[in-house]
Amino acid sequence: MGGKAEQGSLIISKFKIKEHYNQFYYNDYKYEYDATYFKEKDWCRSIQNTILEIDGNEIQIINVHGIWNKDKIGDERTINQSEFILSKIRNDIPAIVVGDFNLLPNTDSIKMLNNKLTNLIDKYNIKSTRPNFDDGLDKGNMVCDYIFVNDKVIVKNLMVFESNISDYLPLLLDFDI
């Protein structure tokens, strides 16, 4: 987009947002208007850590846009990212961790999350979270987006929809708390 668009994360909810924090864990925020050197330096990264109130019950939603790394195999930065995410998850209420982790399933960083949470991409045997068009970075047949839940979330179904609306396929989680 010629440096005219800034990336970001968004949570929209019909339920009351009781608490919300944007927590940076990699690089400081600054407006990036030039993506020329994106592959060499990456941008700041944060999680959205949100507590929703649904029918008097709380649920934690952590929205992630993970550190970019060329081959999506991870490195020390993504290990730190997983440690940071794990440190923010509440165990006393249902918790969902969702987003683009920019990591393949067999990486040490994803394995760390698998050890503490249920990886629904694995559980539902999802083979790709990327559409088939070429965006110049990645193309189809790849998992780099995930939904993890703790044991307090009652999962009914996970669906992935084929679409070219984004460089990621829409993930729809049907659940109860």
ZIZIWO-V313329 format. One line per field, one symbol per residue. phi: phi as a letter, one per 40 degrees, with the letter a starting at -180 (. if undefined). psi: psi as a letter, one per 40 degrees, with the letter a starting at -180 (. if undefined). burial: + if it has 24 or more other ideal C-beta (glycine too) atoms within 12 Angstrom, else -. A space follows every 50 residues. Layout:
phi=???
psi=???
burial=???
This chain:
phi=.ggcbbcababbbcccccaabbbcbagccaccbbcdbdccbfbcbabcbb bbbbfgbcacbbbbbcccadcfbgadccccdcccddccccbcbdbbbaic cfbccccdccdccdcbbcccccdcfccabbcccccgbaaffabababbbc ccccccabbbbcabcacbccbbbbabb
psi=ffeehhiaihhhheihhdihhhhhehiihihhehedfddddiiiiiihhh hihhfeiiihhhhhgihhhdefeiadddddddddddeehheeiihhhiah efiideidddddddddihhddddefhdiehieiheedihifhheiihiia eehhhdihihhhifdieiihhhhhii.
burial=------+-+-+--------+--+-++---------------+++++++++ ++------+++++++++++--+-+--+++-++-+++-++---++++++++ +++++-+-++-+++--+++++--+-+-++++------+---+++++++++ --+-+--+-+------+++-+-+-+-+
